[in-house]
Amino acid sequence: MVLGAAALIIVFVLRPRKPTFALQALRLDSLRLNTTNGSSIYASSVFSLLFNAQNPNKVGIRYSPSQLCVLYRGIPVGVAKLPEFYQPAHSKNVSVQTQVMFDRVNVSQIIHGDPSKGYTGKSLVTIRVTGDIKALVRVLHVTLPKIKVALDCMIGFDYRKIIFSKSIHFKKEHKVLSHSRTYSEKCSFTVYI
């Protein structure tokens, strides 16, 4: 009953809202290309992503370091590493730097598609980022029990506009707008104890 009463107080008094994260910049840190006996090209790479985090709540939120799974067409292709960071109450401009590592991703299949699976070569690539993030909420200098946030994001981008031009040329840093044709995201958050 005590937990139920505490939950009701939190919901009705604090009126929690979801924090928001907007991708600000994307940078290639390393890239290694390998070819097989056929014509396939495999890429191993590390990207740095800069997010702007906003917390509209009356409480501060501290996130633990986490690893998220990066999927392409349902197959794990990489890992996203999030650092520990804190979002103060009513904050609007917290920068969060994270890294995404890909290991031996078949670039040829992404660019040209996989005819055996009915995929044709399209420039729009969609990846899914999913996993749990542990968080601590601080209310009036009191830290509440640790909660988990289940994150599930679908991120779409046009690789021709972000990565390639007429030849294989990577643009070292590219500012990304969330409502442009170059980039789109749709994320859902689920909080559980």
C-alpha positions in Angstrom: 0.0 0.0 0.0 2.9 2.3 0.8 4.3 1.8 -2.8 0.9 2.4 -4.3 0.4 5.6 -2.3 3.9 6.8 -3.3 3.1 6.0 -7.0 -0.1 8.0 -6.8 1.7 10.9 -5.2 4.3 10.9 -7.9 1.8 10.6 -10.7 -0.7 13.3 -9.5 1.8 15.8 -7.8 4.8 15.5 -10.1 2.9 14.7 -13.3 5.9 13.0 -15.0 6.5 13.5 -18.7 8.9 11.7 -21.0 12.3 13.3 -21.4 13.2 14.0 -25.0 16.4 13.3 -27.0 17.2 14.9 -30.3 20.2 13.9 -32.5 22.4 17.0 -33.1 25.5 15.7 -34.9 27.0 12.5 -36.3 30.7 11.9 -36.8 32.7 9.0 -38.1 35.6 8.1 -35.8 37.0 5.0 -37.6 36.2 3.0 -40.6 37.7 -0.3 -41.9 36.6 -1.9 -45.2 37.1 -5.6 -46.1 36.2 -7.4 -49.2 35.5 -11.1 -49.8 36.3 -13.3 -52.8 32.9 -12.1 -54.2 31.9 -8.5 -54.6 30.7 -8.0 -51.1 32.1 -5.1 -49.0 32.1 -5.4 -45.2 32.5 -2.3 -43.0 33.6 -2.1 -39.3 33.1 1.4 -38.0 32.7 3.6 -34.9 30.4 6.6 -34.9 30.0 9.4 -32.3 26.5 10.8 -31.9 25.8 14.0 -30.0 22.3 14.2 -28.5 20.5 17.2 -26.9 18.5 15.9 -23.9 15.6 17.8 -22.4 13.9 17.0 -19.1 10.5 18.8 -18.6 9.9 17.2 -15.2 10.2 18.6 -11.7 12.7 15.9 -10.8 16.2 15.2 -11.9 17.1 11.9 -13.6 20.5 10.1 -13.4 21.1 7.4 -16.1 23.5 4.6 -15.6 26.0 3.6 -18.3 24.2 1.3 -20.7 24.7 -0.8 -23.9 21.9 -1.0 -26.5 21.5 -3.4 -29.3 21.5 -2.0 -32.9 19.5 -4.1 -35.4 19.3 -4.0 -39.2 16.3 -6.0 -40.6 16.1 -7.9 -37.3 19.8 -8.9 -37.2 22.2 -7.5 -34.6 24.8 -5.4 -36.4 26.2 -3.2 -33.6 26.3 -1.9 -30.1 25.5 1.6 -28.8 27.3 2.7 -25.7 25.7 5.3 -23.5 27.7 7.1 -20.8 26.4 7.9 -17.3 24.7 11.3 -17.4 22.3 13.5 -15.4 19.3 15.5 -16.5 18.5 18.2 -14.0 14.9 19.2 -13.4 13.5 21.5 -16.1 16.7 21.2 -18.2 16.6 22.0 -21.9 20.2 21.8 -23.1 22.1 18.7 -21.7 24.6 17.3 -24.3 25.0 13.5 -24.3 27.9 12.0 -26.4 27.5 8.3 -27.3 29.3 5.8 -29.5 27.9 3.3 -31.9 30.1 0.4 -33.0 29.4 -1.7 -36.1 31.4 -4.9 -36.8 31.5 -6.4 -40.3 28.3 -5.0 -41.7 27.6 -6.1 -45.3 27.5 -2.7 -47.0 26.9 -4.2 -50.4 23.6 -5.8 -49.2 22.5 -2.4 -47.7 23.2 -0.5 -50.9 22.0 -3.0 -53.5 19.5 -5.0 -51.4 19.2 -8.7 -51.0 17.2 -10.1 -54.0 16.8 -13.5 -52.3 14.8 -11.8 -49.5 12.8 -9.6 -51.8 14.7 -6.4 -50.9 15.7 -4.0 -53.6 18.3 -1.3 -53.4 16.8 1.8 -51.8 18.7 4.6 -50.3 16.5 4.7 -47.2 18.0 2.5 -44.5 16.2 1.8 -41.2 17.9 0.6 -38.1 16.4 -0.3 -34.7 18.0 0.6 -31.4 16.7 -1.3 -28.4 17.6 -2.1 -24.8 17.2 -1.2 -21.2 18.6 1.9 -19.4 18.7 2.0 -15.6 17.8 5.4 -14.0 17.6 7.0 -10.6 15.0 9.8 -9.9 15.8 12.5 -7.3 12.9 14.3 -5.6 13.8 17.0 -3.0 17.3 15.6 -2.5 15.8 12.0 -2.0 16.9 9.3 -4.4 14.0 6.9 -5.3 14.5 3.2 -6.0 16.2 2.4 -9.3 13.9 2.1 -12.3 14.4 0.8 -15.8 13.5 2.5 -19.1 13.0 0.2 -22.0 14.0 2.1 -25.2 12.9 1.1 -28.7 13.8 3.5 -31.6 13.4 3.1 -35.3 15.9 5.4 -37.1 15.8 5.9 -40.8 18.3 7.8 -42.9 19.2 8.3 -46.6 22.8 6.9 -46.7 23.4 8.8 -50.0 22.8 12.2 -48.4 24.6 11.4 -45.2 27.5 9.1 -46.2 28.0 8.9 -49.9 28.3 11.4 -52.8 29.1 10.5 -56.4 32.1 8.4 -55.1 32.5 6.8 -51.7 33.3 9.9 -49.7 32.3 10.1 -46.0 31.3 13.5 -44.8 33.2 13.8 -41.5 30.5 15.6 -39.6 26.9 16.1 -40.6 24.3 18.2 -38.8 21.0 16.3 -38.8 17.5 17.8 -38.5 14.9 15.4 -37.2 12.2 16.4 -39.7 14.4 16.4 -42.8 14.3 13.9 -45.6 17.8 12.8 -44.7 16.9 11.6 -41.2 13.8 10.4 -39.2 13.3 8.8 -35.8 10.4 7.3 -33.9 11.2 6.2 -30.3 9.1 4.7 -27.6 9.9 4.6 -23.8 8.4 2.2 -21.3 9.2 2.7 -17.6 9.2 -0.3 -15.2 10.6 -1.2 -11.8 
